[in-house]
Amino acid sequence: MSSTEVKMLLEKSKRKLKRAREAFSDEDYDSALGDAYRCVELTMRALLIARRMTELPKTHGGLLQLFARNLVETKAFPRELAKRIGKLASYRARADYEPIFT
């Protein structure tokens, strides 16, 4: 894993954030949540790679656990912000899997 990979993940993250904002403006809230979560997920992956993590989980839950263990519990990342990421993950799942999400 390299700084090039970190850079690529962060660029992709920026594109997802742009899409999330566009979807929100269009009142497409399900898509906005999905893209916002993807933005955060890509950023978490980049942060873990930057900390020399070589094997990242393939699941959302695994990624959240690894992130918490390596960045939140070590106080390298704010706990309050990590809680918000957890809520975003929950909202994203509801938006993806519930027929009507409000």
Biopython code that builds the backbone (N, CA, C, O; Angstrom):
import numpy as np
from Bio.PDB.StructureBuilder import StructureBuilder

atoms = [
    (1, "MET", "N", (0.853, -1.172, 0.000)),
    (1, "MET", "CA", (0.000, 0.000, 0.000)),
    (1, "MET", "C", (0.901, 1.238, 0.000)),
    (1, "MET", "O", (1.940, 1.272, 0.660)),
    (2, "SER", "N", (0.486, 2.227, -0.739)),
    (2, "SER", "CA", (1.389, 3.356, -0.921)),
    (2, "SER", "C", (0.676, 4.690, -0.772)),
    (2, "SER", "O", (-0.546, 4.768, -0.645)),
    (3, "SER", "N", (1.488, 5.724, -0.794)),
    (3, "SER", "CA", (0.910, 7.068, -0.748)),
    (3, "SER", "C", (0.084, 7.334, -2.003)),
    (3, "SER", "O", (-0.856, 8.128, -1.969)),
    (4, "THR", "N", (0.426, 6.679, -3.100)),
    (4, "THR", "CA", (-0.366, 6.821, -4.331)),
    (4, "THR", "C", (-1.771, 6.276, -4.109)),
    (4, "THR", "O", (-2.753, 6.875, -4.549)),
    (5, "GLU", "N", (-1.863, 5.145, -3.430)),
    (5, "GLU", "CA", (-3.174, 4.562, -3.147)),
    (5, "GLU", "C", (-3.985, 5.466, -2.222)),
    (5, "GLU", "O", (-5.187, 5.640, -2.422)),
    (6, "VAL", "N", (-3.340, 6.036, -1.221)),
    (6, "VAL", "CA", (-4.013, 6.965, -0.312)),
    (6, "VAL", "C", (-4.552, 8.149, -1.109)),
    (6, "VAL", "O", (-5.702, 8.552, -0.937)),
    (7, "LYS", "N", (-3.722, 8.693, -1.970)),
    (7, "LYS", "CA", (-4.130, 9.840, -2.793)),
    (7, "LYS", "C", (-5.324, 9.483, -3.683)),
    (7, "LYS", "O", (-6.268, 10.264, -3.806)),
    (8, "MET", "N", (-5.278, 8.313, -4.296)),
    (8, "MET", "CA", (-6.380, 7.882, -5.163)),
    (8, "MET", "C", (-7.681, 7.704, -4.376)),
    (8, "MET", "O", (-8.752, 8.088, -4.846)),
    (9, "LEU", "N", (-7.584, 7.125, -3.187)),
    (9, "LEU", "CA", (-8.775, 6.954, -2.352)),
    (9, "LEU", "C", (-9.366, 8.305, -1.949)),
    (9, "LEU", "O", (-10.585, 8.475, -1.931)),
    (10, "LEU", "N", (-8.497, 9.261, -1.626)),
    (10, "LEU", "CA", (-8.992, 10.588, -1.230)),
    (10, "LEU", "C", (-9.612, 11.334, -2.406)),
    (10, "LEU", "O", (-10.577, 12.076, -2.225)),
    (11, "GLU", "N", (-9.075, 11.150, -3.598)),
    (11, "GLU", "CA", (-9.681, 11.767, -4.787)),
    (11, "GLU", "C", (-11.063, 11.173, -5.046)),
    (11, "GLU", "O", (-12.013, 11.895, -5.351)),
    (12, "LYS", "N", (-11.163, 9.871, -4.922)),
    (12, "LYS", "CA", (-12.451, 9.203, -5.104)),
    (12, "LYS", "C", (-13.439, 9.670, -4.037)),
    (12, "LYS", "O", (-14.622, 9.868, -4.314)),
    (13, "SER", "N", (-12.941, 9.843, -2.824)),
    (13, "SER", "CA", (-13.766, 10.329, -1.722)),
    (13, "SER", "C", (-14.337, 11.717, -2.036)),
    (13, "SER", "O", (-15.505, 11.993, -1.760)),
    (14, "LYS", "N", (-13.511, 12.574, -2.607)),
    (14, "LYS", "CA", (-13.976, 13.923, -2.981)),
    (14, "LYS", "C", (-15.095, 13.847, -4.016)),
    (14, "LYS", "O", (-16.064, 14.605, -3.951)),
    (15, "ARG", "N", (-14.956, 12.929, -4.970)),
    (15, "ARG", "CA", (-16.003, 12.769, -5.990)),
    (15, "ARG", "C", (-17.316, 12.293, -5.359)),
    (15, "ARG", "O", (-18.396, 12.741, -5.744)),
    (16, "LYS", "N", (-17.213, 11.388, -4.395)),
    (16, "LYS", "CA", (-18.414, 10.898, -3.711)),
    (16, "LYS", "C", (-19.072, 12.012, -2.909)),
    (16, "LYS", "O", (-20.299, 12.091, -2.852)),
    (17, "LEU", "N", (-18.277, 12.866, -2.293)),
    (17, "LEU", "CA", (-18.830, 13.992, -1.543)),
    (17, "LEU", "C", (-19.562, 14.941, -2.483)),
    (17, "LEU", "O", (-20.641, 15.436, -2.157)),
    (18, "LYS", "N", (-18.980, 15.190, -3.640)),
    (18, "LYS", "CA", (-19.625, 16.058, -4.631)),
    (18, "LYS", "C", (-20.971, 15.467, -5.054)),
    (18, "LYS", "O", (-21.970, 16.180, -5.147)),
    (19, "ARG", "N", (-20.985, 14.168, -5.309)),
    (19, "ARG", "CA", (-22.233, 13.504, -5.695)),
    (19, "ARG", "C", (-23.268, 13.550, -4.575)),
    (19, "ARG", "O", (-24.460, 13.730, -4.826)),
    (20, "ALA", "N", (-22.804, 13.385, -3.339)),
    (20, "ALA", "CA", (-23.717, 13.436, -2.197)),
    (20, "ALA", "C", (-24.382, 14.809, -2.108)),
    (20, "ALA", "O", (-25.584, 14.911, -1.860)),
    (21, "ARG", "N", (-23.601, 15.846, -2.310)),
    (21, "ARG", "CA", (-24.161, 17.201, -2.267)),
    (21, "ARG", "C", (-25.166, 17.425, -3.393)),
    (21, "ARG", "O", (-26.217, 18.032, -3.187)),
    (22, "GLU", "N", (-24.836, 16.934, -4.573)),
    (22, "GLU", "CA", (-25.751, 17.065, -5.714)),
    (22, "GLU", "C", (-27.056, 16.312, -5.454)),
    (22, "GLU", "O", (-28.142, 16.832, -5.711)),
    (23, "ALA", "N", (-26.941, 15.093, -4.947)),
    (23, "ALA", "CA", (-28.137, 14.293, -4.661)),
    (23, "ALA", "C", (-28.986, 14.976, -3.588)),
    (23, "ALA", "O", (-30.214, 14.995, -3.681)),
    (24, "PHE", "N", (-28.340, 15.524, -2.590)),
    (24, "PHE", "CA", (-29.078, 16.229, -1.532)),
    (24, "PHE", "C", (-29.823, 17.434, -2.114)),
    (24, "PHE", "O", (-30.984, 17.671, -1.782)),
    (25, "SER", "N", (-29.158, 18.180, -2.971)),
    (25, "SER", "CA", (-29.790, 19.342, -3.614)),
    (25, "SER", "C", (-30.992, 18.929, -4.453)),
    (25, "SER", "O", (-31.965, 19.673, -4.574)),
    (26, "ASP", "N", (-30.911, 17.732, -5.031)),
    (26, "ASP", "CA", (-32.010, 17.205, -5.845)),
    (26, "ASP", "C", (-33.073, 16.497, -5.002)),
    (26, "ASP", "O", (-34.013, 15.912, -5.540)),
    (27, "GLU", "N", (-32.917, 16.556, -3.678)),
    (27, "GLU", "CA", (-33.819, 15.903, -2.728)),
    (27, "GLU", "C", (-33.853, 14.385, -2.902)),
    (27, "GLU", "O", (-34.860, 13.742, -2.610)),
    (28, "ASP", "N", (-32.758, 13.828, -3.374)),
    (28, "ASP", "CA", (-32.580, 12.382, -3.502)),
    (28, "ASP", "C", (-31.787, 11.933, -2.282)),
    (28, "ASP", "O", (-30.585, 11.679, -2.364)),
    (29, "TYR", "N", (-32.473, 11.839, -1.157)),
    (29, "TYR", "CA", (-31.808, 11.645, 0.123)),
    (29, "TYR", "C", (-31.183, 10.257, 0.286)),
    (29, "TYR", "O", (-30.140, 10.117, 0.925)),
    (30, "ASP", "N", (-31.817, 9.233, -0.291)),
    (30, "ASP", "CA", (-31.214, 7.894, -0.217)),
    (30, "ASP", "C", (-29.831, 7.902, -0.874)),
    (30, "ASP", "O", (-28.862, 7.400, -0.306)),
    (31, "SER", "N", (-29.755, 8.471, -2.062)),
    (31, "SER", "CA", (-28.471, 8.529, -2.775)),
    (31, "SER", "C", (-27.476, 9.423, -2.049)),
    (31, "SER", "O", (-26.285, 9.115, -1.995)),
    (32, "ALA", "N", (-27.959, 10.525, -1.490)),
    (32, "ALA", "CA", (-27.076, 11.432, -0.749)),
    (32, "ALA", "C", (-26.437, 10.705, 0.432)),
    (32, "ALA", "O", (-25.240, 10.850, 0.680)),
    (33, "LEU", "N", (-27.233, 9.928, 1.156)),
    (33, "LEU", "CA", (-26.689, 9.174, 2.286)),
    (33, "LEU", "C", (-25.681, 8.135, 1.825)),
    (33, "LEU", "O", (-24.618, 7.984, 2.428)),
    (34, "GLY", "N", (-26.010, 7.421, 0.760)),
    (34, "GLY", "CA", (-25.094, 6.401, 0.247)),
    (34, "GLY", "C", (-23.763, 6.981, -0.179)),
    (34, "GLY", "O", (-22.707, 6.440, 0.149)),
    (35, "ASP", "N", (-23.812, 8.087, -0.912)),
    (35, "ASP", "CA", (-22.571, 8.701, -1.378)),
    (35, "ASP", "C", (-21.790, 9.353, -0.235)),
    (35, "ASP", "O", (-20.559, 9.332, -0.230)),
    (36, "ALA", "N", (-22.508, 9.931, 0.732)),
    (36, "ALA", "CA", (-21.829, 10.525, 1.889)),
    (36, "ALA", "C", (-21.116, 9.432, 2.688)),
    (36, "ALA", "O", (-19.974, 9.610, 3.114)),
    (37, "TYR", "N", (-21.794, 8.305, 2.886)),
    (37, "TYR", "CA", (-21.159, 7.210, 3.610)),
    (37, "TYR", "C", (-19.947, 6.685, 2.837)),
    (37, "TYR", "O", (-18.899, 6.424, 3.426)),
    (38, "ARG", "N", (-20.088, 6.534, 1.539)),
    (38, "ARG", "CA", (-18.972, 6.032, 0.716)),
    (38, "ARG", "C", (-17.774, 6.977, 0.814)),
    (38, "ARG", "O", (-16.628, 6.532, 0.859)),
    (39, "CYS", "N", (-18.046, 8.277, 0.845)),
    (39, "CYS", "CA", (-16.987, 9.276, 1.019)),
    (39, "CYS", "C", (-16.235, 9.020, 2.325)),
    (39, "CYS", "O", (-15.004, 9.010, 2.348)),
    (40, "VAL", "N", (-16.973, 8.817, 3.395)),
    (40, "VAL", "CA", (-16.358, 8.573, 4.703)),
    (40, "VAL", "C", (-15.618, 7.240, 4.703)),
    (40, "VAL", "O", (-14.511, 7.145, 5.233)),
    (41, "GLU", "N", (-16.220, 6.214, 4.112)),
    (41, "GLU", "CA", (-15.578, 4.901, 4.062)),
    (41, "GLU", "C", (-14.228, 4.965, 3.333)),
    (41, "GLU", "O", (-13.235, 4.410, 3.804)),
    (42, "LEU", "N", (-14.203, 5.633, 2.204)),
    (42, "LEU", "CA", (-12.962, 5.772, 1.446)),
    (42, "LEU", "C", (-11.906, 6.537, 2.245)),
    (42, "LEU", "O", (-10.722, 6.202, 2.206)),
    (43, "THR", "N", (-12.341, 7.551, 2.956)),
    (43, "THR", "CA", (-11.417, 8.341, 3.777)),
    (43, "THR", "C", (-10.867, 7.500, 4.932)),
    (43, "THR", "O", (-9.682, 7.583, 5.253)),
    (44, "MET", "N", (-11.732, 6.688, 5.557)),
    (44, "MET", "CA", (-11.253, 5.808, 6.627)),
    (44, "MET", "C", (-10.219, 4.825, 6.082)),
    (44, "MET", "O", (-9.197, 4.577, 6.722)),
    (45, "ARG", "N", (-10.481, 4.270, 4.910)),
    (45, "ARG", "CA", (-9.524, 3.348, 4.296)),
    (45, "ARG", "C", (-8.181, 4.055, 4.045)),
    (45, "ARG", "O", (-7.115, 3.500, 4.312)),
    (46, "ALA", "N", (-8.256, 5.281, 3.531)),
    (46, "ALA", "CA", (-7.030, 6.046, 3.274)),
    (46, "ALA", "C", (-6.258, 6.291, 4.565)),
    (46, "ALA", "O", (-5.034, 6.164, 4.587)),
    (47, "LEU", "N", (-6.957, 6.638, 5.633)),
    (47, "LEU", "CA", (-6.292, 6.881, 6.917)),
    (47, "LEU", "C", (-5.627, 5.618, 7.452)),
    (47, "LEU", "O", (-4.515, 5.671, 7.976)),
    (48, "LEU", "N", (-6.302, 4.500, 7.320)),
    (48, "LEU", "CA", (-5.719, 3.239, 7.791)),
    (48, "LEU", "C", (-4.493, 2.850, 6.968)),
    (48, "LEU", "O", (-3.485, 2.399, 7.513)),
    (49, "ILE", "N", (-4.587, 3.028, 5.670)),
    (49, "ILE", "CA", (-3.437, 2.723, 4.812)),
    (49, "ILE", "C", (-2.267, 3.653, 5.146)),
    (49, "ILE", "O", (-1.113, 3.226, 5.178)),
    (50, "ALA", "N", (-2.576, 4.917, 5.392)),
    (50, "ALA", "CA", (-1.529, 5.874, 5.755)),
    (50, "ALA", "C", (-0.846, 5.479, 7.071)),
    (50, "ALA", "O", (0.299, 5.854, 7.320)),
    (51, "ARG", "N", (-1.557, 4.725, 7.905)),
    (51, "ARG", "CA", (-0.983, 4.236, 9.175)),
    (51, "ARG", "C", (-0.360, 2.847, 9.001)),
    (51, "ARG", "O", (-0.107, 2.136, 9.974)),
    (52, "ARG", "N", (-0.124, 2.486, 7.756)),
    (52, "ARG", "CA", (0.585, 1.255, 7.400)),
    (52, "ARG", "C", (-0.219, -0.028, 7.621)),
    (52, "ARG", "O", (0.356, -1.101, 7.807)),
    (53, "MET", "N", (-1.543, 0.085, 7.600)),
    (53, "MET", "CA", (-2.384, -1.113, 7.630)),
    (53, "MET", "C", (-2.342, -1.714, 6.230)),
    (53, "MET", "O", (-2.582, -1.010, 5.249)),
    (54, "THR", "N", (-2.047, -2.981, 6.128)),
    (54, "THR", "CA", (-1.899, -3.583, 4.804)),
    (54, "THR", "C", (-3.100, -4.441, 4.405)),
    (54, "THR", "O", (-3.395, -4.579, 3.218)),
    (55, "GLU", "N", (-3.784, -5.008, 5.375)),
    (55, "GLU", "CA", (-4.946, -5.824, 5.064)),
    (55, "GLU", "C", (-6.179, -5.198, 5.682)),
    (55, "GLU", "O", (-6.337, -5.172, 6.903)),
    (56, "LEU", "N", (-7.049, -4.694, 4.821)),
    (56, "LEU", "CA", (-8.263, -4.048, 5.295)),
    (56, "LEU", "C", (-9.450, -4.991, 5.115)),
    (56, "LEU", "O", (-9.492, -5.771, 4.163)),
    (57, "PRO", "N", (-10.410, -4.915, 6.034)),
    (57, "PRO", "CA", (-11.593, -5.770, 5.934)),
    (57, "PRO", "C", (-12.414, -5.468, 4.679)),
    (57, "PRO", "O", (-12.338, -4.374, 4.118)),
    (58, "LYS", "N", (-13.180, -6.435, 4.261)),
    (58, "LYS", "CA", (-14.023, -6.273, 3.081)),
    (58, "LYS", "C", (-15.446, -5.845, 3.455)),
    (58, "LYS", "O", (-16.233, -5.492, 2.577)),
    (59, "THR", "N", (-15.780, -5.873, 4.745)),
    (59, "THR", "CA", (-17.129, -5.513, 5.177)),
    (59, "THR", "C", (-17.142, -4.131, 5.829)),
    (59, "THR", "O", (-16.122, -3.642, 6.314)),
    (60, "HIS", "N", (-18.326, -3.515, 5.826)),
    (60, "HIS", "CA", (-18.470, -2.205, 6.474)),
    (60, "HIS", "C", (-18.191, -2.330, 7.973)),
    (60, "HIS", "O", (-17.465, -1.524, 8.554)),
    (61, "GLY", "N", (-18.784, -3.356, 8.584)),
    (61, "GLY", "CA", (-18.596, -3.549, 10.020)),
    (61, "GLY", "C", (-17.142, -3.793, 10.388)),
    (61, "GLY", "O", (-16.649, -3.259, 11.382)),
    (62, "GLY", "N", (-16.465, -4.592, 9.596)),
    (62, "GLY", "CA", (-15.056, -4.860, 9.851)),
    (62, "GLY", "C", (-14.209, -3.614, 9.742)),
    (62, "GLY", "O", (-13.294, -3.398, 10.537)),
    (63, "LEU", "N", (-14.520, -2.794, 8.752)),
    (63, "LEU", "CA", (-13.781, -1.540, 8.579)),
    (63, "LEU", "C", (-14.007, -0.611, 9.769)),
    (63, "LEU", "O", (-13.062, -0.012, 10.281)),
    (64, "LEU", "N", (-15.262, -0.492, 10.208)),
    (64, "LEU", "CA", (-15.568, 0.365, 11.352)),
    (64, "LEU", "C", (-14.841, -0.120, 12.606)),
    (64, "LEU", "O", (-14.327, 0.688, 13.378)),
    (65, "GLN", "N", (-14.797, -1.442, 12.809)),
    (65, "GLN", "CA", (-14.100, -1.992, 13.982)),
    (65, "GLN", "C", (-12.599, -1.731, 13.917)),
    (65, "GLN", "O", (-11.996, -1.316, 14.907)),
    (66, "LEU", "N", (-12.005, -1.969, 12.770)),
    (66, "LEU", "CA", (-10.562, -1.735, 12.620)),
    (66, "LEU", "C", (-10.228, -0.259, 12.810)),
    (66, "LEU", "O", (-9.236, 0.085, 13.452)),
    (67, "PHE", "N", (-11.063, 0.606, 12.246)),
    (67, "PHE", "CA", (-10.868, 2.048, 12.389)),
    (67, "PHE", "C", (-10.941, 2.447, 13.862)),
    (67, "PHE", "O", (-10.101, 3.199, 14.357)),
    (68, "ALA", "N", (-11.957, 1.932, 14.553)),
    (68, "ALA", "CA", (-12.110, 2.257, 15.980)),
    (68, "ALA", "C", (-10.905, 1.777, 16.777)),
    (68, "ALA", "O", (-10.378, 2.510, 17.614)),
    (69, "ARG", "N", (-10.475, 0.569, 16.524)),
    (69, "ARG", "CA", (-9.365, -0.016, 17.275)),
    (69, "ARG", "C", (-8.048, 0.727, 17.025)),
    (69, "ARG", "O", (-7.263, 0.928, 17.952)),
    (70, "ASN", "N", (-7.809, 1.129, 15.787)),
    (70, "ASN", "CA", (-6.507, 1.699, 15.438)),
    (70, "ASN", "C", (-6.444, 3.220, 15.446)),
    (70, "ASN", "O", (-5.357, 3.790, 15.541)),
    (71, "LEU", "N", (-7.576, 3.877, 15.350)),
    (71, "LEU", "CA", (-7.536, 5.340, 15.336)),
    (71, "LEU", "C", (-8.324, 5.981, 16.481)),
    (71, "LEU", "O", (-7.873, 6.966, 17.066)),
    (72, "VAL", "N", (-9.485, 5.434, 16.800)),
    (72, "VAL", "CA", (-10.304, 6.052, 17.849)),
    (72, "VAL", "C", (-9.765, 5.703, 19.234)),
    (72, "VAL", "O", (-9.548, 6.584, 20.066)),
    (73, "GLU", "N", (-9.552, 4.407, 19.474)),
    (73, "GLU", "CA", (-9.077, 3.983, 20.794)),
    (73, "GLU", "C", (-7.683, 4.511, 21.108)),
    (73, "GLU", "O", (-7.327, 4.638, 22.280)),
    (74, "THR", "N", (-6.898, 4.817, 20.100)),
    (74, "THR", "CA", (-5.564, 5.380, 20.325)),
    (74, "THR", "C", (-5.596, 6.907, 20.421)),
    (74, "THR", "O", (-4.565, 7.562, 20.578)),
    (75, "LYS", "N", (-6.814, 7.452, 20.323)),
    (75, "LYS", "CA", (-7.046, 8.903, 20.395)),
    (75, "LYS", "C", (-6.451, 9.677, 19.209)),
    (75, "LYS", "O", (-6.235, 10.886, 19.291)),
    (76, "ALA", "N", (-6.191, 8.965, 18.114)),
    (76, "ALA", "CA", (-5.709, 9.632, 16.901)),
    (76, "ALA", "C", (-6.872, 10.229, 16.113)),
    (76, "ALA", "O", (-6.666, 11.033, 15.203)),
    (77, "PHE", "N", (-8.099, 9.831, 16.470)),
    (77, "PHE", "CA", (-9.308, 10.320, 15.790)),
    (77, "PHE", "C", (-10.350, 10.590, 16.863)),
    (77, "PHE", "O", (-10.507, 9.784, 17.779)),
    (78, "PRO", "N", (-11.068, 11.709, 16.771)),
    (78, "PRO", "CA", (-12.027, 12.079, 17.826)),
    (78, "PRO", "C", (-13.172, 11.069, 17.980)),
    (78, "PRO", "O", (-13.817, 10.683, 17.005)),
    (79, "ARG", "N", (-13.404, 10.659, 19.214)),
    (79, "ARG", "CA", (-14.461, 9.692, 19.524)),
    (79, "ARG", "C", (-15.847, 10.198, 19.095)),
    (79, "ARG", "O", (-16.649, 9.435, 18.556)),
    (80, "GLU", "N", (-16.120, 11.473, 19.333)),
    (80, "GLU", "CA", (-17.431, 12.030, 18.958)),
    (80, "GLU", "C", (-17.673, 11.940, 17.455)),
    (80, "GLU", "O", (-18.779, 11.619, 17.018)),
    (81, "LEU", "N", (-16.663, 12.216, 16.684)),
    (81, "LEU", "CA", (-16.790, 12.126, 15.229)),
    (81, "LEU", "C", (-16.974, 10.673, 14.799)),
    (81, "LEU", "O", (-17.713, 10.387, 13.856)),
    (82, "ALA", "N", (-16.310, 9.773, 15.482)),
    (82, "ALA", "CA", (-16.464, 8.341, 15.183)),
    (82, "ALA", "C", (-17.898, 7.886, 15.462)),
    (82, "ALA", "O", (-18.439, 7.056, 14.732)),
    (83, "LYS", "N", (-18.509, 8.425, 16.510)),
    (83, "LYS", "CA", (-19.909, 8.095, 16.810)),
    (83, "LYS", "C", (-20.816, 8.565, 15.671)),
    (83, "LYS", "O", (-21.767, 7.874, 15.304)),
    (84, "ARG", "N", (-20.525, 9.718, 15.128)),
    (84, "ARG", "CA", (-21.319, 10.225, 14.007)),
    (84, "ARG", "C", (-21.158, 9.342, 12.770)),
    (84, "ARG", "O", (-22.105, 9.144, 12.009)),
    (85, "ILE", "N", (-19.962, 8.822, 12.582)),
    (85, "ILE", "CA", (-19.730, 7.902, 11.462)),
    (85, "ILE", "C", (-20.572, 6.646, 11.647)),
    (85, "ILE", "O", (-21.148, 6.128, 10.690)),
    (86, "GLY", "N", (-20.639, 6.161, 12.877)),
    (86, "GLY", "CA", (-21.483, 5.000, 13.172)),
    (86, "GLY", "C", (-22.939, 5.259, 12.860)),
    (86, "GLY", "O", (-23.623, 4.398, 12.306)),
    (87, "LYS", "N", (-23.420, 6.451, 13.215)),
    (87, "LYS", "CA", (-24.805, 6.813, 12.896)),
    (87, "LYS", "C", (-25.011, 6.905, 11.387)),
    (87, "LYS", "O", (-26.030, 6.448, 10.867)),
    (88, "LEU", "N", (-24.051, 7.491, 10.690)),
    (88, "LEU", "CA", (-24.141, 7.596, 9.238)),
    (88, "LEU", "C", (-24.220, 6.205, 8.614)),
    (88, "LEU", "O", (-24.996, 5.986, 7.684)),
    (89, "ALA", "N", (-23.425, 5.268, 9.120)),
    (89, "ALA", "CA", (-23.454, 3.892, 8.606)),
    (89, "ALA", "C", (-24.832, 3.277, 8.818)),
    (89, "ALA", "O", (-25.349, 2.583, 7.943)),
    (90, "SER", "N", (-25.418, 3.529, 9.965)),
    (90, "SER", "CA", (-26.759, 3.007, 10.258)),
    (90, "SER", "C", (-27.809, 3.629, 9.332)),
    (90, "SER", "O", (-28.660, 2.921, 8.795)),
    (91, "TYR", "N", (-27.751, 4.924, 9.150)),
    (91, "TYR", "CA", (-28.691, 5.603, 8.242)),
    (91, "TYR", "C", (-28.523, 5.104, 6.808)),
    (91, "TYR", "O", (-29.505, 4.900, 6.094)),
    (92, "ARG", "N", (-27.275, 4.911, 6.396)),
    (92, "ARG", "CA", (-27.020, 4.432, 5.040)),
    (92, "ARG", "C", (-27.638, 3.060, 4.829)),
    (92, "ARG", "O", (-28.241, 2.798, 3.788)),
    (93, "ALA", "N", (-27.488, 2.190, 5.809)),
    (93, "ALA", "CA", (-28.062, 0.845, 5.707)),
    (93, "ALA", "C", (-29.578, 0.917, 5.627)),
    (93, "ALA", "O", (-30.189, 0.214, 4.821)),
    (94, "ARG", "N", (-30.190, 1.754, 6.447)),
    (94, "ARG", "CA", (-31.650, 1.901, 6.393)),
    (94, "ARG", "C", (-32.095, 2.450, 5.051)),
    (94, "ARG", "O", (-33.072, 1.977, 4.470)),
    (95, "ALA", "N", (-31.373, 3.455, 4.556)),
    (95, "ALA", "CA", (-31.733, 4.064, 3.265)),
    (95, "ALA", "C", (-31.604, 3.050, 2.130)),
    (95, "ALA", "O", (-32.385, 3.072, 1.180)),
    (96, "ASP", "N", (-30.614, 2.162, 2.233)),
    (96, "ASP", "CA", (-30.400, 1.156, 1.187)),
    (96, "ASP", "C", (-31.422, 0.033, 1.232)),
    (96, "ASP", "O", (-31.832, -0.473, 0.188)),
    (97, "TYR", "N", (-31.838, -0.362, 2.430)),
    (97, "TYR", "CA", (-32.612, -1.601, 2.550)),
    (97, "TYR", "C", (-34.075, -1.430, 2.938)),
    (97, "TYR", "O", (-34.851, -2.375, 2.800)),
    (98, "GLU", "N", (-34.472, -0.271, 3.413)),
    (98, "GLU", "CA", (-35.885, -0.049, 3.731)),
    (98, "GLU", "C", (-36.572, 0.546, 2.510)),
    (98, "GLU", "O", (-36.016, 1.427, 1.853)),
    (99, "PRO", "N", (-37.778, 0.069, 2.199)),
    (99, "PRO", "CA", (-38.473, 0.570, 1.007)),
    (99, "PRO", "C", (-38.744, 2.088, 1.061)),
    (99, "PRO", "O", (-38.658, 2.788, 0.052)),
    (100, "ILE", "N", (-39.068, 2.560, 2.257)),
    (100, "ILE", "CA", (-39.299, 3.998, 2.433)),
    (100, "ILE", "C", (-38.465, 4.441, 3.617)),
    (100, "ILE", "O", (-38.658, 3.981, 4.743)),
    (101, "PHE", "N", (-37.531, 5.343, 3.344)),
    (101, "PHE", "CA", (-36.646, 5.840, 4.402)),
    (101, "PHE", "C", (-36.968, 7.298, 4.658)),
    (101, "PHE", "O", (-36.961, 8.124, 3.746)),
    (102, "THR", "N", (-37.254, 7.602, 5.934)),
    (102, "THR", "CA", (-37.527, 9.002, 6.298)),
    (102, "THR", "C", (-36.658, 9.407, 7.457)),
    (102, "THR", "O", (-36.734, 10.547, 7.916)),
]
sb = StructureBuilder()
sb.init_structure("model")
sb.init_model(0)
sb.init_chain("A")
sb.init_seg("    ")
for serial, (resi, resn, name, xyz) in enumerate(atoms, 1):
    if name == "N":
        sb.init_residue(resn, " ", resi, " ")
    sb.init_atom(name, np.array(xyz, "f"), 0.0, 1.0, " ", f" {name:<3s}", serial, name[0])
structure = sb.get_structure()
